Amino acid sequence: MTTIANLRLFATHPHACSYLEDEIATTLFVDPDASINKKVYSQLSEVGFRRSGQHLYRPDCTGCTACIPARIPVALFRANRQQKRCAKQNSDLQLKVINDINAAEYYDLYQHYINVRHIDGDMYPPSRQQYHSFLTSEWGVTRYLEMRLDGKLVAVAVIDLLDNGLSAVYTFFDPDMQHRSLGTYAVLAQIKIALESGLHHVYLGYWIKNCRKMSYKTKFQPLELFQSGFWSQADHFE
């Protein structure tokens, strides 16, 4: 039986960091041939691993510890004024958790999102093969939170349901509705789902102090960070 104690890990060759300019990154990957299940994935999340497609990984960069795993303890979370406004503004959306996103309307939304918001990123140009390999999982834990406005699909949050929490894998939305702050609303919705499911945390991936794209994570308070082998609440983010 696979446990995290007997998993083999492999390191990538050093490569350009996707988040910090002029930095070189190295990533640890769990053996892709290992037998992964919900329990193992949950345990790996507790020590800072994330999922991308079928891969579980963790940064392991020489001389740099900028990527810090972050999670929200949902029972303690209190929305700030801006988040309350966001929730009220989007109260007209219809939310539903579904099991797959194979229909054309989901890919069309994803394609539009990448083409507008991430033309300079690793996922451009989008393709159906990349879409499925990145956003789906074979371990029976992945669900999709769809958001609709008067029947029209406007956002999808990819969620992994773990033993110890909910992992916010990725969110894509209609870039023409930027004024609704759908990314923020997706996190608020996932906090609610975690609470209703009796889960303790929403895992947000890595927080990086000097990466502007990661700054939104510090607005969800309190926020726990995984440093030196322990999770603890961060009092400040200087």
C-alpha positions as CSV (number, residue, x, y, z in Angstrom):
1,M,0.0,0.0,0.0
2,T,1.3,3.4,-0.9
3,T,2.1,5.8,1.9
4,I,3.9,9.2,1.8
5,A,6.8,7.5,3.6
6,N,7.6,5.2,0.7
7,L,6.8,7.5,-2.2
8,R,9.7,8.2,-4.6
9,L,10.3,11.9,-5.5
10,F,12.0,13.2,-8.6
11,A,13.4,16.7,-9.2
12,T,13.2,18.6,-12.4
13,H,16.2,20.3,-14.0
14,P,16.7,23.9,-12.9
15,H,14.5,26.1,-15.0
16,A,13.3,29.7,-15.2
17,C,10.9,30.6,-12.4
18,S,7.3,31.2,-13.5
19,Y,6.7,33.7,-10.7
20,L,9.8,35.7,-10.0
21,E,12.0,37.2,-12.6
22,D,15.6,36.3,-12.8
23,E,15.1,33.3,-10.4
24,I,15.9,29.7,-11.2
25,A,13.4,27.0,-9.9
26,T,13.5,23.3,-9.2
27,T,10.4,21.3,-8.6
28,L,9.9,18.0,-6.7
29,F,7.4,15.6,-8.3
30,V,5.9,12.5,-6.8
31,D,6.6,9.4,-8.9
32,P,4.0,9.5,-11.6
33,D,3.8,5.7,-11.5
34,A,2.9,5.7,-7.8
35,S,-0.6,4.6,-6.8
36,I,-2.3,7.8,-5.5
37,N,-5.6,7.9,-3.6
38,K,-7.5,10.5,-1.6
39,K,-5.7,9.6,1.6
40,V,-2.2,9.9,0.1
41,Y,-3.1,13.1,-1.7
42,S,-4.6,14.6,1.5
43,Q,-1.4,13.7,3.5
44,L,0.8,15.3,0.8
45,S,-1.3,18.5,1.0
46,E,-0.6,18.7,4.7
47,V,3.1,19.0,3.9
48,G,2.8,21.6,1.1
49,F,2.2,19.6,-2.1
50,R,-0.1,20.7,-4.9
51,R,-1.8,19.1,-7.9
52,S,-1.3,20.1,-11.5
53,G,-3.1,17.6,-13.8
54,Q,-2.0,14.1,-12.7
55,H,1.2,15.5,-11.0
56,L,1.7,16.2,-7.4
57,Y,4.6,18.7,-6.8
58,R,6.3,21.0,-4.4
59,P,8.9,23.7,-5.1
60,D,12.4,22.8,-4.0
61,C,14.6,25.6,-5.1
62,T,18.2,26.1,-4.0
63,G,18.6,29.2,-2.0
64,C,15.0,30.3,-2.3
65,T,12.0,29.6,-0.1
66,A,9.7,32.2,-1.5
67,C,6.8,29.8,-2.4
68,I,5.0,29.2,0.9
69,P,1.9,26.9,1.1
70,A,-1.2,28.8,2.3
71,R,-4.6,27.7,3.5
72,I,-7.7,29.3,5.1
73,P,-9.0,27.8,8.4
74,V,-12.6,28.1,7.3
75,A,-14.2,28.1,10.8
76,L,-12.2,31.2,11.7
77,F,-12.6,33.1,8.4
78,R,-14.3,36.4,8.6
79,A,-15.1,38.3,5.4
80,N,-13.8,41.8,5.1
81,R,-15.9,44.7,3.8
82,Q,-14.7,44.2,0.2
83,Q,-15.4,40.5,0.3
84,K,-18.9,41.1,1.7
85,R,-19.6,43.5,-1.2
86,C,-18.3,40.9,-3.6
87,A,-20.6,38.2,-2.2
88,K,-23.6,40.6,-2.4
89,Q,-22.8,41.7,-5.9
90,N,-22.7,38.0,-7.1
91,S,-25.8,36.8,-5.1
92,D,-27.7,36.6,-8.4
93,L,-25.4,33.8,-9.7
94,Q,-26.6,30.2,-9.8
95,L,-24.0,27.9,-8.3
96,K,-23.9,24.1,-8.8
97,V,-21.2,21.5,-8.1
98,I,-20.8,19.1,-11.1
99,N,-18.7,16.0,-11.8
100,D,-17.2,16.9,-15.2
101,I,-16.5,19.8,-17.6
102,N,-16.4,17.9,-20.9
103,A,-19.1,19.9,-22.7
104,A,-18.0,22.5,-25.2
105,E,-19.3,25.5,-23.2
106,Y,-16.7,24.8,-20.4
107,Y,-13.8,24.6,-22.8
108,D,-15.0,27.7,-24.7
109,L,-15.0,29.7,-21.5
110,Y,-11.6,28.4,-20.5
111,Q,-10.2,29.2,-24.0
112,H,-11.6,32.7,-23.8
113,Y,-10.1,33.3,-20.3
114,I,-6.6,32.1,-21.3
115,N,-6.6,34.1,-24.5
116,V,-7.5,37.3,-22.7
117,R,-5.9,37.0,-19.3
118,H,-2.9,34.8,-19.8
119,I,-1.5,35.4,-23.2
120,D,2.0,35.7,-21.7
121,G,1.7,32.6,-19.5
122,D,2.6,28.9,-19.7
123,M,-0.9,27.8,-20.7
124,Y,-1.1,30.0,-23.8
125,P,-2.1,29.0,-26.4
126,P,-4.9,26.8,-24.9
127,S,-5.8,23.4,-26.3
128,R,-8.3,20.7,-25.5
129,Q,-5.5,18.3,-24.6
130,Q,-3.9,20.8,-22.2
131,Y,-7.3,21.7,-20.8
132,H,-8.2,18.1,-19.8
133,S,-4.7,17.1,-18.6
134,F,-4.4,20.2,-16.4
135,L,-7.9,20.4,-14.9
136,T,-8.9,16.7,-14.5
137,S,-7.8,14.0,-12.1
138,E,-8.0,10.2,-12.0
139,W,-8.3,9.9,-8.2
140,G,-12.0,10.5,-7.8
141,V,-11.6,13.7,-5.8
142,T,-12.2,16.5,-8.4
143,R,-15.4,18.4,-8.6
144,Y,-16.3,21.6,-10.5
145,L,-18.2,24.6,-9.2
146,E,-20.0,26.2,-12.1
147,M,-21.5,29.7,-11.8
148,R,-24.2,30.9,-14.1
149,L,-25.9,34.2,-14.7
150,D,-29.4,33.7,-16.2
151,G,-28.3,30.3,-17.5
152,K,-25.1,31.6,-19.1
153,L,-21.9,30.0,-17.8
154,V,-19.6,32.7,-16.4
155,A,-17.1,30.9,-14.1
156,V,-15.8,27.5,-13.1
157,A,-13.8,26.7,-10.0
158,V,-11.9,23.4,-10.1
159,I,-12.0,21.8,-6.6
160,D,-10.3,18.7,-5.1
161,L,-12.2,17.3,-2.0
162,L,-9.6,15.9,0.4
163,D,-9.9,14.3,3.8
164,N,-8.6,17.4,5.6
165,G,-9.9,20.2,3.4
166,L,-10.8,21.5,0.0
167,S,-8.0,22.3,-2.5
168,A,-8.7,25.3,-4.8
169,V,-7.0,24.0,-7.9
170,Y,-7.9,26.6,-10.5
171,T,-10.6,29.1,-11.4
172,F,-11.4,30.5,-14.9
173,F,-14.1,33.0,-15.7
174,D,-15.6,35.3,-18.3
175,P,-13.0,38.1,-18.5
176,D,-15.7,40.5,-19.7
177,M,-17.1,40.3,-16.1
178,Q,-14.0,41.5,-14.4
179,H,-16.0,44.0,-12.4
180,R,-17.7,41.2,-10.5
181,S,-14.4,39.9,-9.0
182,L,-15.3,36.3,-9.8
183,G,-12.0,35.0,-8.6
184,T,-12.6,36.3,-5.1
185,Y,-16.2,35.1,-5.2
186,A,-15.0,31.6,-6.2
187,V,-12.9,31.4,-3.1
188,L,-15.7,32.7,-0.9
189,A,-18.0,30.0,-2.4
190,Q,-15.4,27.3,-1.7
191,I,-15.1,28.4,1.9
192,K,-18.9,28.0,2.2
193,I,-18.7,24.5,0.6
194,A,-15.9,23.5,3.0
195,L,-17.9,24.6,6.0
196,E,-21.0,22.8,4.8
197,S,-19.0,19.6,4.1
198,G,-17.4,19.6,7.6
199,L,-13.9,20.3,6.1
200,H,-11.4,22.4,8.1
201,H,-9.4,24.2,5.4
202,V,-9.3,25.6,1.9
203,Y,-5.9,25.2,0.4
204,L,-4.9,28.1,-1.8
205,G,-1.6,26.8,-3.2
206,Y,1.5,29.0,-2.8
207,W,1.8,32.5,-1.5
208,I,4.8,34.4,-2.8
209,K,5.6,37.8,-1.2
210,N,7.0,39.5,-4.2
211,C,4.5,38.1,-6.7
212,R,1.6,40.5,-7.4
213,K,-0.6,37.7,-8.7
214,M,-0.4,36.0,-5.3
215,S,-1.3,39.0,-3.2
216,Y,-5.0,38.3,-3.2
217,K,-4.5,35.4,-0.9
218,T,-3.5,37.5,2.0
219,K,-6.9,39.2,1.9
220,F,-8.5,36.0,3.3
221,Q,-8.0,36.2,7.0
222,P,-6.8,34.5,9.0
223,L,-4.4,32.7,6.7
224,E,-2.1,29.8,7.7
225,L,1.3,29.4,6.2
226,F,3.4,26.2,6.1
227,Q,6.9,27.1,7.2
228,S,9.7,25.0,8.7
229,G,7.5,22.0,8.7
230,F,4.5,23.5,10.6
231,W,1.3,25.3,9.8
232,S,0.7,28.5,11.7
233,Q,-1.3,31.7,11.3
234,A,0.5,34.6,9.8
235,D,0.1,37.9,11.6
236,H,1.7,40.0,8.9
237,F,3.0,39.6,5.4
238,E,6.0,41.9,5.3
